[in-house]
Amino acid sequence: MIQFQEETFISAKPETIFAIYEDVQGWCQWDPDVQYSSIDGAFAAGTVGRLKPRNGPLVKMRLIHVEKNRSFINETALPLCKMKFGHQLIPDGKTTRVLHIISFSGPLAFFFGNVIGKKIKQGLPEALRGLKSKAEKQSGT
């Protein structure tokens, strides 16, 4: 398995940040690497959707874990590989620690981790800055 993560601290409650995550169509407003995203139903485990990266093909994704105001994981099936994108919210005093964790597993994990993973990893800091800005504006901080 190949895995990497990025984190930030946001001056907003987990509920505020999670509401931004739940607005899947709005991901492109704070993550510059997302051109389009949608889900077919509620923001709950088992719901499927689509995501179009700015520099990649449209892919199907599925929410495989959702714990409201705490975490969620979406998964994309690639040829002989699964890519999971985890999001965790950890209250830390007046801020929330936000972790974005990407993992690749399966026979072609090394290949996709190096090809796709490197691009995602490069964009994570900017995506987290966008999330931080949006959440703190909504919180008035």
N, C-alpha and C positions, 0 to 999 in steps of 0.2 A: 504494500500500500504506500502511496505517496500522499503526504499531507502537508499543508502549510496554513498559517493563520495570520491575521492582522487584528489589532485591537485599537480602541480609542475610549476616551471617557467623555460622556455627554452630560451636560447640565440639564437633564430632563428625566422625568420618571419613566420607568419601563413601560407603563401604559401608553404614554405619548409615543414612544419609539415603536412599540408593537403596532399601534394603529397605523403608523406609516408603512410598516411591513405588510399589514393586511390590505392596504390599497395597492394591490399588485399592478394595476394599470398605471399607477403613479411612480413606479420604480424608476422610470426614465427621467423623472424630475430631479432626482438626487444622485442617481448612478449614471455617469456619462457613458459607461460601456453598454448600457441597456438601451436599445432602440425601441423595443416593444415587448410587453409582457401582459399576460392575462391568465385567469383561471376560470374553469367551468364549474362554478358553484362556490360554496362557502370556503373560507380559509380554515380548512380542517384536514387532518390526515386522510389520505386517499383521494383527495381532489387533484385533478389533472389540469394542466395548462400548457401554455407555450411561452417561449422566451426567444427573442431575436436580439443577439448581441450586435453592436454596431459593426463589427468586423467579422461576422460569422454567420452560419446558416441558422434558420429557424429550428429550434429543437423543442421536443416535448419534455415536460417536466412533471413531476408528481410530488405533492407534499406527503412525506412519509412520517413526519412527526410534527405535532403542533402542541405546545403547552403555552396557552395564552399568557401574554405579558412576561414570558420567560425565555422561550426558545422555539425555533422551528428548523426543520431540515427539508430541503427540496432535493430531489434526485433526478438525474438525467441518465438514460441508458445510451451508451456509446457502443460501437462494435467491440465486443469482448471486454467491456469496461463499464463501471458505474462511477459517475461523478456525483458526489454529495456536497451540498453547500449548506453548512450549518450556521445558524445565527443564535447567539446567546446574549441574554441581558442579565447582568448581575448588579443588583443595587449596591452602591458603595457610598454611603453617607448621602451627600446632596447631589451626587452624580450617579450615573449608571455606566458600568463597564460593559462595553459592547465588543463581542468577539465574532469575527467572521472566519469560519474554518472550511477549507476546501479539501476534499480527499478524493483520490482515485483508487479504485480497487478492481482486480481482475487481471487476466493475462496481458492485456495491453495498457495497464495502469502506468507503467514507466513511459511508454510512448505518449499517451494523452497527457500525463502529468507534465511532461517536458514541452509538448507542443501547445496545448490549450492552457495548462496550468500556469506556465510562465506569463502568459498574457493576462490571465485573470489576476495573478499575484501582483503584477505591475499596476493594475488598475484599482486594487483594493484600497490603498490609502486615499485616493481621490474619491472613491465611492463613500468611504467612511466620513470624509470631510463633508461631503454633500448631505449625508444622513444627519451628521452633527448639526450642520447649519439649519436644516429644515426642522429638526426636533427642537433646537433651542429657540428658533423663531416662534414656533407654536407654543412653547412654554413661556415665552416672554423673558428669556434670560440672555 
